């Protein structure tokens, strides 16, 4: 009911309001499906004692890298939060944002959009971190189970690998839809101004983790060679 009231306040049509509800439901279904995939993968056996010994060394190394990466990223997020807040003086509020919040005055509009961009940036960065951290940890958990299942047959091992990959995909889809839809519900026609921060936070952290992960895996390859 609150969603429809907010939708009416933003001047959205009935169809657009129902579409937002549908997207929210799809987001929650994606997250529930991701949780189910994780449960299925973790129930699979981890193979022999020797396999688990090797895997445990890989897991410890991956955890150490992820923890170090998190400690490096968090201060950068803190600095960029300030950049996002003051970006409202560089990327001015759009005409739609000025119309949406005209009752607050020009200064109020700037403060609303600046705060929205900052919160959107934090949310995008947090969601991206969740996907990266949880996704890599799931990959580590899945690799030994795939190796163990490959001793029994191709189909089972491929299914486990697929489930582990789909887990990360469902997290990405679910959190992305959830964040974007919440911004549309709250900010209405001014949502693109806030999505600037949400998208920047998500893509920046994803790029950071991709580059860092590539360096990490390449270092592991060189060390193995």
ChimeraX attribute file (.defattr): number of C-alpha atoms within 10 A of each C-alpha:
attribute: neighborCount
match mode: 1-to-1
recipient: residues
	/A:1	6
	/A:2	8
	/A:3	15
	/A:4	18
	/A:5	13
	/A:6	17
	/A:7	22
	/A:8	15
	/A:9	13
	/A:10	17
	/A:11	14
	/A:12	17
	/A:13	12
	/A:14	11
	/A:15	9
	/A:16	14
	/A:17	18
	/A:18	15
	/A:19	13
	/A:20	20
	/A:21	16
	/A:22	11
	/A:23	16
	/A:24	19
	/A:25	14
	/A:26	16
	/A:27	23
	/A:28	18
	/A:29	14
	/A:30	22
	/A:31	21
	/A:32	15
	/A:33	17
	/A:34	24
	/A:35	14
	/A:36	13
	/A:37	20
	/A:38	20
	/A:39	12
	/A:40	13
	/A:41	21
	/A:42	15
	/A:43	9
	/A:44	17
	/A:45	14
	/A:46	19
	/A:47	15
	/A:48	10
	/A:49	9
	/A:50	9
	/A:51	14
	/A:52	16
	/A:53	11
	/A:54	11
	/A:55	18
	/A:56	15
	/A:57	10
	/A:58	15
	/A:59	17
	/A:60	12
	/A:61	13
	/A:62	18
	/A:63	15
	/A:64	12
	/A:65	14
	/A:66	21
	/A:67	11
	/A:68	11
	/A:69	16
	/A:70	14
	/A:71	10
	/A:72	11
	/A:73	15
	/A:74	13
	/A:75	11
	/A:76	11
	/A:77	18
	/A:78	11
	/A:79	10
	/A:80	16
	/A:81	21
	/A:82	12
	/A:83	14
	/A:84	25
	/A:85	21
	/A:86	17
	/A:87	17
	/A:88	19
	/A:89	11
	/A:90	8
	/A:91	11
	/A:92	14
	/A:93	23
	/A:94	15
	/A:95	11
	/A:96	15
	/A:97	22
	/A:98	20
	/A:99	13
	/A:100	19
	/A:101	18
	/A:102	13
	/A:103	10
	/A:104	13
	/A:105	10
	/A:106	13
	/A:107	8
	/A:108	14
	/A:109	20
	/A:110	21
	/A:111	16
	/A:112	20
	/A:113	26
	/A:114	25
	/A:115	19
	/A:116	25
	/A:117	31
	/A:118	25
	/A:119	20
	/A:120	28
	/A:121	27
	/A:122	22
	/A:123	21
	/A:124	28
	/A:125	25
	/A:126	19
	/A:127	24
	/A:128	25
	/A:129	20
	/A:130	16
	/A:131	22
	/A:132	21
	/A:133	18
	/A:134	16
	/A:135	20
	/A:136	19
	/A:137	16
	/A:138	19
	/A:139	18
	/A:140	19
	/A:141	20
	/A:142	25
	/A:143	17
	/A:144	22
	/A:145	25
	/A:146	24
	/A:147	18
	/A:148	20
	/A:149	21
	/A:150	15
	/A:151	11
	/A:152	10
	/A:153	10
	/A:154	11
	/A:155	11
	/A:156	17
	/A:157	19
	/A:158	15
	/A:159	14
	/A:160	24
	/A:161	19
	/A:162	15
	/A:163	21
	/A:164	27
	/A:165	18
	/A:166	17
	/A:167	25
	/A:168	24
	/A:169	16
	/A:170	22
	/A:171	26
	/A:172	22
	/A:173	17
	/A:174	24
	/A:175	22
	/A:176	19
	/A:177	20
	/A:178	21
	/A:179	19
	/A:180	21
	/A:181	20
	/A:182	16
	/A:183	22
	/A:184	19
	/A:185	22
	/A:186	16
	/A:187	23
	/A:188	21
	/A:189	20
	/A:190	23
	/A:191	23
	/A:192	20
	/A:193	23
	/A:194	25
	/A:195	21
	/A:196	18
	/A:197	27
	/A:198	27
	/A:199	21
	/A:200	18
	/A:201	28
	/A:202	22
	/A:203	14
	/A:204	16
	/A:205	21
	/A:206	19
	/A:207	12
	/A:208	14
	/A:209	20
	/A:210	13
	/A:211	11
	/A:212	15
	/A:213	18
	/A:214	12
	/A:215	12
	/A:216	15
	/A:217	12
	/A:218	12
	/A:219	12
	/A:220	13
	/A:221	10
	/A:222	8
	/A:223	8
	/A:224	7
	/A:225	6
